[in-house]
Every structure is written in C-alpha cells, then in structure tokens.
Amino acid sequence: MNILITGGAGFSRQIKINLMLDDFYYVYILLSQKDGKKYTGYTQDLFLRFQAHQEGKVQSTKHRRPFDLIYFEGCINQKDVLKRENT
C-alpha cells in the first residue's frame, strides 16, 4: 500500500506501508433505524461485527435493529482505536 503524506509549504512524500486490512482495528458508528440513536464500537473485523449487530447477536444493540453503518475509521493499533471510540 502506498500512502501520500502532504503538509504545508508544498511538502509531499510517498511512503510504502506493508499492512493488510486484517492488521487494522476499526472504530464504527451505527445508526438505529428503529430509534434513531447512534452506537459506537470497535472491532478487528468490521464486516463480521456489523453482521452480528444486524442479526441481534450483540447484547447491547439487539433490540435496536436494523442498523445503518454511517461511519468507520481504521487504526493501526488497539490503543488508538480505543481513543477514537471514546471521543
């Protein structure tokens, strides 16, 4: 994966990062279609976690289904994703 880093005064640098999608932690926000409230969580497998929410397998959200995934963000480590989840 190549990432372009840009900054002020015309600074630009391209770097190569060897990361797979499995290496990320994801913070996500769901919007309940039932009550209009948002739920924030984190996971290493966004697809499976969203599926678990939709199927009622997550205790804290099972009575608020169905959901729309309205936001997600990838973080390189769990420490960073926990900070994002709580902001």
C-alpha positions in Angstrom: 0.0 0.0 0.0 1.4 3.4 -0.9 0.3 6.4 1.2 0.9 10.0 0.1 1.7 12.3 3.0 1.2 16.0 2.4 2.0 19.0 4.6 2.4 22.8 4.4 4.8 24.6 2.1 4.4 22.1 -0.7 5.8 19.2 1.4 4.8 15.9 -0.1 6.3 12.4 0.4 5.1 9.0 -0.7 5.9 6.0 1.5 5.2 2.3 1.2 3.5 0.6 4.1 3.1 -3.2 4.3 -0.3 -3.5 6.0 -3.1 -5.8 5.3 -6.7 -4.9 6.2 -6.6 -7.6 8.9 -3.9 -5.6 10.7 -6.3 -2.7 11.4 -8.7 -2.1 14.2 -11.9 -0.3 13.2 -14.0 2.2 15.2 -17.5 2.4 13.8 -20.8 4.2 14.3 -24.2 2.6 13.7 -27.5 4.4 13.4 -30.5 2.5 14.6 -33.4 2.6 12.1 -35.7 1.7 15.0 -35.0 4.5 17.5 -32.6 6.9 15.6 -29.9 6.6 18.2 -26.2 6.0 17.4 -24.0 3.3 18.7 -20.2 3.4 18.7 -17.9 0.4 18.9 -14.7 -1.1 17.7 -13.6 -4.4 16.1 -10.9 -6.0 14.1 -13.4 -7.5 11.6 -15.8 -4.8 10.5 -17.9 -7.0 8.2 -18.5 -9.7 10.8 -19.2 -7.2 13.6 -21.8 -5.4 11.5 -23.4 -8.7 10.6 -23.5 -9.6 14.3 -25.3 -6.4 15.1 -27.8 -6.9 12.2 -28.5 -10.5 13.4 -29.2 -9.5 17.0 -26.1 -11.3 18.3 -24.8 -8.2 20.2 -26.5 -7.9 23.6 -26.2 -4.1 23.8 -27.9 -3.5 20.4 -30.1 -6.5 19.7 -33.4 -4.6 20.5 -32.4 -1.6 18.3 -32.1 -3.4 14.9 -31.8 -2.8 12.0 -28.8 -0.5 11.6 -27.1 1.6 9.1 -23.3 1.8 9.2 -22.8 5.6 9.0 -19.0 5.9 9.8 -15.9 3.8 10.2 -12.2 4.5 10.6 -9.2 2.2 10.6 -6.5 2.5 13.2 -3.2 0.6 13.3 -3.4 -0.4 16.9 -5.9 -1.1 19.7 -4.7 1.8 21.8 -5.5 4.3 19.0 -8.9 2.8 18.2 -9.9 2.9 21.9 -9.1 6.7 22.0 -11.2 7.3 18.9 -14.1 5.2 20.2 -14.2 7.4 23.3 -14.1 10.8 21.6 
